[in-house]
Amino acid sequence: MVDFLKKILNISKIFFKNLISFILFLPKLLTGLIIIAGIVFFLRFSSLDRPIDVEDGSALYIPMEGLIVEEKTSNTDLGDIFFQETNTPQIDLHQLLNAIEGAKNDDKILGIFIDLSDFLGGYPAELLKITNQLEDFKLSGKFIIAYSDFFSQSAYIIASPSTEIISYPSGGVLFQGFSSKRLFFKDFFDKIGLEVINLSEGQFKTAFENLTLSSMSEDDKNQRLNLFSNIWKEITDVIERNRELNLGSIDYFLNNIDQILEQNGGDWGKASVEYKLIDSLVKRGDLEKYFKKEYSKDENEWKHVDYRNYFKSKENNDEENTVAVVNILGPIIDGYQTSGAASGDNISALFDKALKNDQIKAMVVRVNTPGGSVFASELIRDALIRVKEKNIPIVTSMGGVAASGGYWVAASTDYIFAEDLTITGSIGVASVIFNAEGTFNKIGLNEDGVSSSVFSDTYRGIYSKRPDERLINLNKIIIQNIYDKFINLVSEGRNISIEDVNKLAKGQVWIGKDALKFNLIDEIGSLDDAIEKAASLAEIDEYNVKRIYKKKSRFSNFLPFLINEIGMKNEIINKNLDIEYRFEALFTNISNYNDPKALYYLCGTCLFIN
């Protein structure tokens, strides 16, 4: 019995000794695994900058996941990366266009497969730019397959040039036309005693009218309807041409969808096929088998390469002649801001950085912004003028939208390109003052104290008592002065008479084709066209293209990639149509309204298609 107990004791000692050793070893093991995983991911991330080998007989795979952007934002704050509520995927417009262009003459690429199931939309000019690039690709004789579980309007615009459009059997195509509705807060503000004093200058400058009116003004309604009709006609013409449909077919489908569905027993997919919008209905699980049979050289294999890995362009920084590209993307905001916004300090610093580089002989400003802070916009323009004073030509390339503050900057450049459906103009000034006296009275708050002048509280933004009429008039004088400067700046920069600029101003917005007629731009063209023009103005035949941007650490770029790779992705939330989101946005977007004098070149009519 004693021997038995000794054996048990020895076994227990060995067990606990090994257990303790294992516990002590565990941190080292985990550390080692983390280091190994980090090395593997780092090597893979580093390889993203290198072109990959494409197998013969491959298709270029384009997963259109998320929103179209000019430049992907990269969160560098660890809290944002790990704990943000949403992490909406982004599609780099220029990376996509380059990949399609490169695949056109690549003998190893048989065609393109576009998956639009998770596409969230973009500006009209961006959608048509991709569509035109696909139309050009199609001239090579290669196939284009477009698939979506259910085609949204924006997804179908891009799909329209395809040789075959496929949807899920219960899917189809949804055309909605355009709807532009805003929440109007005046009656709500009246109930809580908040007065909003609108000081905006420009008949059509409606960025803040939802704060001061109970419903949309007739001027804004007419402006939006005119904008919509021009864009809609352009889009439907493209779709009908690509699908070889009769003129007016899309409008008929849109306006009679209830009858068309009734004729097809409520089957949306079948109705879309009957109306020749969809070619085939295939279940997701059967797609690869279908592709192997219909589009692959080998029926047993479906080869494809992701467009994000396919085409990598590298800049050569050693050439003597350089055309620099500076991006102004997102709302224009005062101060130093994170990615996703065009801050006055950041962008002006980029221009100053370019000034120090003697290799730079010309510049292109890529503008894709609805505008924002007056002060930040002027800060950017001042930096741009410093570049011009060195006799460096500057050409503007407008993206989906280049309005208000975006146009303020562009008007002083030497030449302006825009796309057919670029939304531009919106020459005016937006500003409001909040009088919270009634609100404070309702909730029992009182502010008291002394001021040395009636103007001591200028630029306060929110007042506990209605501002003195002299202070309100001071703001009106300042805003009128800024509006007059805007008019004069456009007149001088575009060589248009003051009288004619006034006719085009007042906050009105125009699509690129109309802006060309009114001399607000010089030519319809792409970013590449703008780069060529800048080189021509600088009288250089051979040149290097260099993007000037604030460098980020490779580690900060690597973290979002790592999180996506290991599956820590947040659900995509399309909040565009939720009334709750629009109410919430009133308050969350206030962070974008940070001009020191509360003055804004801001477009309230700019259209995004989802």
QUIWO-V877054 format. One record per residue. N is the residue number from 0. RES is the residue in three letters. PHI is phi in whole degrees, 0 to 359 (NA if undefined). OMEGA is omega in whole degrees, -180 to 180 (* if undefined). Layout:
BEGIN
N_RES_PHI_OMEGA / N_RES_PHI_OMEGA
END
This chain:
BEGIN
0_MET_NA_179 / 1_VAL_295_178 / 2_ASP_298_180 / 3_PHE_297_180 / 4_LEU_295_178 / 5_LYS_297_179 / 6_LYS_298_179 / 7_ILE_299_-180 / 8_LEU_296_179 / 9_ASN_296_178 / 10_ILE_299_-180 / 11_SER_296_178 / 12_LYS_300_180 / 13_ILE_298_-179 / 14_PHE_299_-177 / 15_PHE_291_177 / 16_LYS_296_179 / 17_ASN_294_179 / 18_LEU_297_179 / 19_ILE_296_179 / 20_SER_299_180 / 21_PHE_295_180 / 22_ILE_298_179 / 23_LEU_291_-180 / 24_PHE_281_-174 / 25_LEU_305_179 / 26_PRO_301_179 / 27_LYS_295_179 / 28_LEU_298_-179 / 29_LEU_297_178 / 30_THR_299_179 / 31_GLY_298_180 / 32_LEU_297_179 / 33_ILE_296_180 / 34_ILE_296_179 / 35_ILE_298_179 / 36_ALA_299_179 / 37_GLY_297_179 / 38_ILE_297_-180 / 39_VAL_299_-179 / 40_PHE_293_180 / 41_PHE_295_179 / 42_LEU_296_179 / 43_ARG_292_179 / 44_PHE_296_179 / 45_SER_297_-178 / 46_SER_288_180 / 47_LEU_295_-179 / 48_ASP_277_-177 / 49_ARG_253_176 / 50_PRO_294_-179 / 51_ILE_257_177 / 52_ASP_283_180 / 53_VAL_258_178 / 54_GLU_286_178 / 55_ASP_298_179 / 56_GLY_85_-179 / 57_SER_270_171 / 58_ALA_254_174 / 59_LEU_280_-177 / 60_TYR_265_-179 / 61_ILE_240_174 / 62_PRO_278_-178 / 63_MET_276_-176 / 64_GLU_254_175 / 65_GLY_105_-175 / 66_LEU_257_174 / 67_ILE_283_177 / 68_VAL_227_177 / 69_GLU_283_-177 / 70_GLU_208_-179 / 71_LYS_295_175 / 72_THR_276_180 / 73_SER_232_179 / 74_ASN_293_179 / 75_THR_252_178 / 76_ASP_272_-176 / 77_LEU_298_178 / 78_GLY_296_178 / 79_ASP_296_-176 / 80_ILE_294_-172 / 81_PHE_267_-171 / 82_PHE_236_179 / 83_GLN_295_-176 / 84_GLU_287_-180 / 85_THR_228_178 / 86_ASN_224_-173 / 87_THR_293_179 / 88_PRO_299_-178 / 89_GLN_232_179 / 90_ILE_248_180 / 91_ASP_286_-175 / 92_LEU_303_-174 / 93_HIS_287_175 / 94_GLN_298_179 / 95_LEU_295_-179 / 96_LEU_297_179 / 97_ASN_296_-179 / 98_ALA_294_179 / 99_ILE_296_180 / 100_GLU_297_-180 / 101_GLY_294_-178 / 102_ALA_288_-176 / 103_LYS_302_-176 / 104_ASN_253_179 / 105_ASP_268_-177 / 106_ASP_295_180 / 107_LYS_280_-179 / 108_ILE_265_180 / 109_LEU_279_-176 / 110_GLY_179_-177 / 111_ILE_235_171 / 112_PHE_240_180 / 113_ILE_250_175 / 114_ASP_255_-175 / 115_LEU_252_-175 / 116_SER_297_-176 / 117_ASP_249_-179 / 118_PHE_282_-176 / 119_LEU_253_172 / 120_GLY_115_-178 / 121_GLY_184_176 / 122_TYR_287_-178 / 123_PRO_308_-179 / 124_ALA_298_180 / 125_GLU_290_179 / 126_LEU_298_-179 / 127_LEU_289_178 / 128_LYS_297_178 / 129_ILE_294_179 / 130_THR_300_179 / 131_ASN_296_179 / 132_GLN_294_178 / 133_LEU_291_177 / 134_GLU_299_178 / 135_ASP_295_178 / 136_PHE_300_-177 / 137_LYS_297_179 / 138_LEU_295_178 / 139_SER_286_-178 / 140_GLY_89_179 / 141_LYS_276_-177 / 142_PHE_278_169 / 143_ILE_228_176 / 144_ILE_250_176 / 145_ALA_242_178 / 146_TYR_231_169 / 147_SER_205_175 / 148_ASP_303_178 / 149_PHE_205_-174 / 150_PHE_281_169 / 151_SER_286_-179 / 152_GLN_298_-179 / 153_SER_293_179 / 154_ALA_295_-177 / 155_TYR_289_176 / 156_ILE_303_-180 / 157_ILE_291_-178 / 158_ALA_287_-169 / 159_SER_304_180 / 160_PRO_282_-172 / 161_SER_296_174 / 162_THR_287_174 / 163_GLU_214_177 / 164_ILE_249_-175 / 165_ILE_240_175 / 166_SER_229_174 / 167_TYR_295_-177 / 168_PRO_307_179 / 169_SER_263_-179 / 170_GLY_269_-179 / 171_GLY_131_-178 / 172_VAL_234_178 / 173_LEU_247_170 / 174_PHE_261_-179 / 175_GLN_237_-170 / 176_GLY_69_179 / 177_PHE_239_174 / 178_SER_226_-180 / 179_SER_232_-178 / 180_LYS_235_-179 / 181_ARG_231_170 / 182_LEU_280_179 / 183_PHE_254_-167 / 184_PHE_257_-172 / 185_LYS_302_-178 / 186_ASP_296_177 / 187_PHE_294_179 / 188_PHE_296_177 / 189_ASP_299_-178 / 190_LYS_294_-179 / 191_ILE_262_174 / 192_GLY_81_-179 / 193_LEU_260_177 / 194_GLU_260_177 / 195_VAL_246_-178 / 196_ILE_263_-176 / 197_ASN_273_-179 / 198_LEU_249_-175 / 199_SER_301_-179 / 200_GLU_247_-178 / 201_GLY_130_-176 / 202_GLN_306_-177 / 203_PHE_256_-179 / 204_LYS_278_-167 / 205_THR_248_-175 / 206_ALA_304_-176 / 207_PHE_247_-176 / 208_GLU_291_177 / 209_ASN_289_176 / 210_LEU_268_-172 / 211_THR_245_-179 / 212_LEU_239_177 / 213_SER_270_179 / 214_SER_206_-176 / 215_MET_293_179 / 216_SER_291_179 / 217_GLU_297_178 / 218_ASP_299_-178 / 219_ASP_291_178 / 220_LYS_300_-178 / 221_ASN_295_180 / 222_GLN_296_-179 / 223_ARG_294_180 / 224_LEU_297_179 / 225_ASN_294_178 / 226_LEU_298_-178 / 227_PHE_298_-177 / 228_SER_296_179 / 229_ASN_294_-179 / 230_ILE_291_-178 / 231_TRP_298_179 / 232_LYS_297_-180 / 233_GLU_298_-178 / 234_ILE_292_-178 / 235_THR_293_176 / 236_ASP_299_180 / 237_VAL_296_-179 / 238_ILE_297_-178 / 239_GLU_295_177 / 240_ARG_291_-178 / 241_ASN_293_-178 / 242_ARG_263_-180 / 243_GLU_54_178 / 244_LEU_259_178 / 245_ASN_294_178 / 246_LEU_302_179 / 247_GLY_91_-177 / 248_SER_297_-177 / 249_ILE_293_178 / 250_ASP_298_180 / 251_TYR_296_180 / 252_PHE_299_-179 / 253_LEU_297_-173 / 254_ASN_275_-179 / 255_ASN_230_-176 / 256_ILE_298_180 / 257_ASP_296_180 / 258_GLN_290_179 / 259_ILE_296_178 / 260_LEU_293_179 / 261_GLU_298_179 / 262_GLN_294_-179 / 263_ASN_250_175 / 264_GLY_64_179 / 265_GLY_79_-178 / 266_ASP_273_-174 / 267_TRP_293_179 / 268_GLY_298_180 / 269_LYS_298_180 / 270_ALA_298_-180 / 271_SER_293_177 / 272_VAL_289_-180 / 273_GLU_300_-178 / 274_TYR_271_176 / 275_LYS_67_174 / 276_LEU_272_179 / 277_ILE_241_180 / 278_ASP_267_-175 / 279_SER_215_174 / 280_LEU_244_-176 / 281_VAL_225_177 / 282_LYS_288_-179 / 283_ARG_307_-176 / 284_GLY_295_-178 / 285_ASP_259_-175 / 286_LEU_298_-177 / 287_GLU_299_178 / 288_LYS_298_180 / 289_TYR_295_-180 / 290_PHE_295_179 / 291_LYS_301_-177 / 292_LYS_286_-170 / 293_GLU_264_-169 / 294_TYR_231_-177 / 295_SER_260_174 / 296_LYS_293_-179 / 297_ASP_244_-177 / 298_GLU_296_-179 / 299_ASN_263_-175 / 300_GLU_213_176 / 301_TRP_242_-177 / 302_LYS_268_176 / 303_HIS_206_179 / 304_VAL_230_-180 / 305_ASP_293_-177 / 306_TYR_299_-179 / 307_ARG_288_178 / 308_ASN_255_-169 / 309_TYR_282_-169 / 310_PHE_237_180 / 311_LYS_241_177 / 312_SER_264_180 / 313_LYS_242_-180 / 314_GLU_270_176 / 315_ASN_261_-175 / 316_ASN_270_-173 / 317_ASP_262_-177 / 318_GLU_288_-174 / 319_GLU_288_-177 / 320_ASN_259_-177 / 321_THR_233_168 / 322_VAL_258_-178 / 323_ALA_271_177 / 324_VAL_241_176 / 325_VAL_244_-179 / 326_ASN_265_169 / 327_ILE_241_-170 / 328_LEU_237_178 / 329_GLY_88_-179 / 330_PRO_299_179 / 331_ILE_276_-170 / 332_ILE_232_179 / 333_ASP_283_175 / 334_GLY_88_176 / 335_TYR_264_-175 / 336_GLN_234_178 / 337_THR_281_-180 / 338_SER_298_-178 / 339_GLY_100_178 / 340_ALA_225_178 / 341_ALA_258_-178 / 342_SER_274_-178 / 343_GLY_302_-179 / 344_ASP_293_-179 / 345_ASN_296_-175 / 346_ILE_292_179 / 347_SER_296_177 / 348_ALA_294_178 / 349_LEU_293_177 / 350_PHE_295_179 / 351_ASP_295_177 / 352_LYS_297_179 / 353_ALA_295_-180 / 354_LEU_299_-177 / 355_LYS_277_-178 / 356_ASN_258_-177 / 357_ASP_290_179 / 358_GLN_285_-177 / 359_ILE_283_-178 / 360_LYS_253_179 / 361_ALA_203_-180 / 362_MET_225_171 / 363_VAL_237_176 / 364_VAL_256_178 / 365_ARG_271_-174 / 366_VAL_249_175 / 367_ASN_218_-174 / 368_THR_210_173 / 369_PRO_275_180 / 370_GLY_101_-178 / 371_GLY_161_-175 / 372_SER_300_176 / 373_VAL_297_-178 / 374_PHE_298_-179 / 375_ALA_295_178 / 376_SER_298_-180 / 377_GLU_289_177 / 378_LEU_299_179 / 379_ILE_294_-179 / 380_ARG_296_178 / 381_ASP_300_179 / 382_ALA_295_178 / 383_LEU_297_179 / 384_ILE_296_179 / 385_ARG_298_177 / 386_VAL_292_180 / 387_LYS_299_-179 / 388_GLU_294_175 / 389_LYS_269_-180 / 390_ASN_62_174 / 391_ILE_263_180 / 392_PRO_296_180 / 393_ILE_234_179 / 394_VAL_245_177 / 395_THR_264_171 / 396_SER_241_-178 / 397_MET_271_177 / 398_GLY_267_-178 / 399_GLY_295_180 / 400_VAL_214_176 / 401_ALA_216_-170 / 402_ALA_239_175 / 403_SER_54_179 / 404_GLY_302_176 / 405_GLY_295_178 / 406_TYR_284_176 / 407_TRP_305_179 / 408_VAL_289_-174 / 409_ALA_294_-173 / 410_ALA_299_-178 / 411_SER_265_179 / 412_THR_275_-173 / 413_ASP_282_-176 / 414_TYR_201_-176 / 415_ILE_233_171 / 416_PHE_255_172 / 417_ALA_216_173 / 418_GLU_276_179 / 419_ASP_308_-175 / 420_LEU_252_171 / 421_THR_302_176 / 422_ILE_264_-174 / 423_THR_219_-178 / 424_GLY_93_-177 / 425_SER_57_-179 / 426_ILE_279_-178 / 427_GLY_179_-178 / 428_VAL_230_180 / 429_ALA_248_178 / 430_SER_199_177 / 431_VAL_221_173 / 432_ILE_238_179 / 433_PHE_258_175 / 434_ASN_254_-175 / 435_ALA_260_-178 / 436_GLU_302_-179 / 437_GLY_297_180 / 438_THR_296_-180 / 439_PHE_299_179 / 440_ASN_296_-178 / 441_LYS_295_-176 / 442_ILE_258_173 / 443_GLY_81_177 / 444_LEU_258_178 / 445_ASN_227_175 / 446_GLU_250_-179 / 447_ASP_217_-180 / 448_GLY_159_-178 / 449_VAL_230_175 / 450_SER_225_-178 / 451_SER_278_-178 / 452_SER_205_175 / 453_VAL_295_-178 / 454_PHE_259_-177 / 455_SER_296_-177 / 456_ASP_260_179 / 457_THR_300_179 / 458_TYR_66_178 / 459_ARG_288_178 / 460_GLY_93_178 / 461_ILE_243_-177 / 462_TYR_250_178 / 463_SER_280_174 / 464_LYS_225_-178 / 465_ARG_304_-179 / 466_PRO_299_176 / 467_ASP_301_-178 / 468_GLU_300_178 / 469_ARG_293_179 / 470_LEU_292_177 / 471_ILE_298_180 / 472_ASN_295_176 / 473_LEU_301_178 / 474_ASN_297_179 / 475_LYS_297_179 / 476_ILE_297_-179 / 477_ILE_297_-178 / 478_ILE_294_177 / 479_GLN_298_179 / 480_ASN_297_180 / 481_ILE_293_178 / 482_TYR_298_178 / 483_ASP_298_177 / 484_LYS_298_179 / 485_PHE_300_179 / 486_ILE_300_-179 / 487_ASN_295_180 / 488_LEU_299_179 / 489_VAL_293_-180 / 490_SER_300_-179 / 491_GLU_288_-176 / 492_GLY_293_-176 / 493_ARG_255_180 / 494_ASN_57_178 / 495_ILE_241_-180 / 496_SER_295_178 / 497_ILE_304_-179 / 498_GLU_299_-179 / 499_ASP_288_178 / 500_VAL_297_179 / 501_ASN_301_178 / 502_LYS_292_-177 / 503_LEU_268_-174 / 504_ALA_270_-180 / 505_LYS_62_179 / 506_GLY_85_-179 / 507_GLN_290_177 / 508_VAL_247_-177 / 509_TRP_224_169 / 510_ILE_276_-175 / 511_GLY_308_-178 / 512_LYS_299_179 / 513_ASP_283_178 / 514_ALA_300_178 / 515_LEU_294_179 / 516_LYS_298_-176 / 517_PHE_268_178 / 518_ASN_68_175 / 519_LEU_283_173 / 520_ILE_229_-179 / 521_ASP_258_-173 / 522_GLU_198_171 / 523_ILE_276_-178 / 524_GLY_183_-174 / 525_SER_262_175 / 526_LEU_298_178 / 527_ASP_298_177 / 528_ASP_298_-180 / 529_ALA_294_179 / 530_ILE_296_179 / 531_GLU_297_180 / 532_LYS_294_180 / 533_ALA_299_178 / 534_ALA_297_179 / 535_SER_296_179 / 536_LEU_295_179 / 537_ALA_274_179 / 538_GLU_60_175 / 539_ILE_236_-178 / 540_ASP_269_179 / 541_GLU_248_-174 / 542_TYR_203_177 / 543_ASN_252_177 / 544_VAL_257_-178 / 545_LYS_230_176 / 546_ARG_275_178 / 547_ILE_263_-179 / 548_TYR_210_178 / 549_LYS_283_-176 / 550_LYS_292_176 / 551_LYS_250_177 / 552_SER_290_179 / 553_ARG_298_-180 / 554_PHE_293_-180 / 555_SER_293_175 / 556_ASN_287_-175 / 557_PHE_286_-174 / 558_LEU_300_178 / 559_PRO_300_178 / 560_PHE_299_-179 / 561_LEU_297_-178 / 562_ILE_295_177 / 563_ASN_295_-177 / 564_GLU_295_-176 / 565_ILE_269_170 / 566_GLY_91_-180 / 567_MET_275_-179 / 568_LYS_259_174 / 569_ASN_272_-178 / 570_GLU_294_176 / 571_ILE_289_180 / 572_ILE_241_178 / 573_ASN_265_-171 / 574_LYS_259_-171 / 575_ASN_301_-171 / 576_LEU_259_-176 / 577_ASP_283_-179 / 578_ILE_295_178 / 579_GLU_297_-179 / 580_TYR_294_-178 / 581_ARG_295_176 / 582_PHE_291_178 / 583_GLU_297_-176 / 584_ALA_297_178 / 585_LEU_305_-176 / 586_PHE_268_-179 / 587_THR_292_-179 / 588_ASN_282_179 / 589_ILE_300_179 / 590_SER_297_177 / 591_ASN_277_-179 / 592_TYR_259_-173 / 593_ASN_237_178 / 594_ASP_299_-176 / 595_PRO_299_178 / 596_LYS_250_180 / 597_ALA_57_179 / 598_LEU_242_-172 / 599_TYR_221_163 / 600_TYR_265_-171 / 601_LEU_225_179 / 602_CYS_271_179 / 603_GLY_264_-174 / 604_THR_245_-174 / 605_CYS_290_-167 / 606_LEU_254_176 / 607_PHE_239_-177 / 608_ILE_260_175 / 609_ASN_244_*
END
